[in-house]
């Protein structure tokens, strides 16, 4: 399957003259890459001793990949060892600094407490006030490739059961990382303190949050306000808002409302997974949005949701792949290992003799409702509201009947 850098196309996929193109050019022309190469060599000596006496580091600025905020470059050492440097090319503010340090803390927790394959972080600077001139993270180069499309349709049939079991293990391991609040992980400015949970900037109410109901209700109502500001006095859009609001009763697991809350990746799709030539999962990347969140949120995975516009036959591989994941989860849940919340080990979680298993929720219609609700944009909420209504009411209640009830009823 080759190396992940084989797919890096540099400027080829960036529109010339675009803001992104301009910012990356500025980064490459103004940052002190000789300093970064020196730091890479020093860090290599510290974390992977002993390298060859005269080991050097090279950075090819024509070969990179980039996202909405970061450029990723290969740190190629002269002894055929490679690391990755991830560098923000957008303006870097205080909130971005917190996000970076939280992501590093999250990766530290995962490395120390799970078997999930992720890159090891070797060095970081969460400020531009140092000789390189930009914040950066140096981490492992994982030998694997991103698949061109979804797991269920891309992975050959003979390897799908193995891939499903590996994905189930990721869910199982994340579920075991328990916290008693909802929010980002934080281990201090140097990522060397005991973990605590801090507020997420995009939560609709000050956090850290204490219940799953706060998490979903505040998020839904915040989006509903945005929807109604775009479509005032429209009975269809108001009905969709009501459907999405009342759907919370189908989303929430009552015996999990107060946690404990697992670690959630929040962007777990094929583009953030690396596989080797035999379709072994060798890496989960991009933990920039990860947080402790409700168990219901952990079920949100685009790899396990059908496409409504496709036929049953076209969606069949996804349905079968999800069944394999759920089956593997059930097996893993037969031998539960209880762990206290990582942010407050001395605090006991609510005493629940037999809480709802994650596998049972994952297999339920509620998980699909959660996914549709979470992934909906304000602009697409009418379509999502109609889809969620069908999931809840089936054919027994029509959209017209719902509009008669909710089309003029105040939402707030």
Secondary structure by P-SEA (a helix, b strand, c coil): ccccccccccccccccccaaaaaaaaaaaccaaaaaaaaaaaaaaacccccccbbbbbbccccccccccbbbbbbcccccbbbbbbbbcccccaaaaaaaaaaaaaaaaaaaccccbbbbbccccccccccccccbbbbbbccbbbccccccccccccaaaaaaaaaaaaaaaaaacccccbbbbbccccccccbbbbbbcccccccccccaaaaaaaaaaaaaaaaaaaccccaaaaaaaaaaaaccccccccccccccccccccccccccbbbcccccccccccccccccccccccccccccccccccccccaaaaaaaaaaaaaaaaaaacbbbbbccccccccccccccccccaaaaaacaaaaaaaaaaaccccaaaaaaaaaaaaaccccccaaaaaaaccccccc
